Amino acid sequence: MYRISDKYSLLKQLLITSIFSAIAIILNYIFSTLIKSDIFGIPFYAIPIIIVSLFFGPFFGVGSAFVVDLLSTLLSGYSYLPLFALGTIMWGLVPGVFSRYIKDTVTLSIAIVSSHVLVTLFNTLSIYIYFTLESALTTLFLRILMIPINSLVIIIIIKVIIGRILIYESKNNS
């Protein structure tokens, strides 16, 4: 339903992916600066990554996610811990893989919640590997509790943005 990759040349797809990746980096910077927490992050940076993945497929979604993760970490001043990239990559992979099957809000919600669960799983594993099991388990309950809340907000925002993009697309194509 959302896949529009056939309408664009590769250059336009790369340009749009780059713009959405830049937006994701800015969102990540703003939320990590304004709402600083070592316990959990608010994954609203994932919205542009998910949109890229839905429109252009998992290849562009994963590429966008990797670039966003790498550049956001470098801008934050933290050391780059590559296993955490697996969590971010889930935001670009899962919706892209299922993008051809997403027909309504329910299937979009399944893709977003599945992504969020996988992100939480990979981030917990990364915390365990890089730090300690105690660190991973201490924050796990709160991160699991945030999945439905964050997912709901992300789904609503994505529906609004995609709706606006598709209206713009239909006006330009007619």
Order of alpha helices (4+ residues) and beta strands (2+ residues): alpha-alpha-alpha-alpha-alpha-alpha
